[in-house]
């Protein structure tokens, strides 16, 4: 198996970009269930203690950083530098009950809706 790399005409620009890590946004998937929002995000190579997650009312913030290697690569496509993602969810969240776990490079969070934001079933009586 051979690796073929075409010369990049803007090599100096790409090296400058690599040497100065930029802030990146974290891609996420969010789905809604009756009583909670479920968030999924890819965070390969990061451990739980390397992430900073904060919840305030309906705002969720996730921060972290990929450590950059000082090696001189022929091709460098792996993420490096810090990232931050702030999301405003449609309803308030119970911050004390938020659950987060990292498994196989996937961050999964369960964000329970506040009691006031959950749907209420109202029974109709017949007279």
C-alpha positions, 0 to 999 in steps of 0.5 A: 500500500502506498501513500501519495501526497500531492504538493500543496501550493500554499505550504507556508500558509498551512504550516502557519495555521498548524503552528497556531491552533485555532478555536474549533466548534464541536459538532453535536447531535441532539435528540429530544425525548419526553423528559430529556434531551440526549446529546452525542459528540465525537471527542476521540482521544479525550478523557472525561477530566479533559472536558469542562461541561457547564449547564445554566438554565437552558444553556449548555457549554462544552470546552476541551482541548486536543494536545498538538504534537510538535512533530513535523508531519507530511499530512496532518488532519487530526484535530488539535487546539481548543474547542468550545460549543455553547448551545441554547436548548429549547427548555430549561435543564435540571443541572443537578441531574445531568449525566455525561459519559465518554465511551469509545471516543463518544460523549453522551449526555442526558440532559433532563428537562426541568419539571416546568418544561415537561409535558403534562397529561390532563384528563378530561372528565365527562359531565 
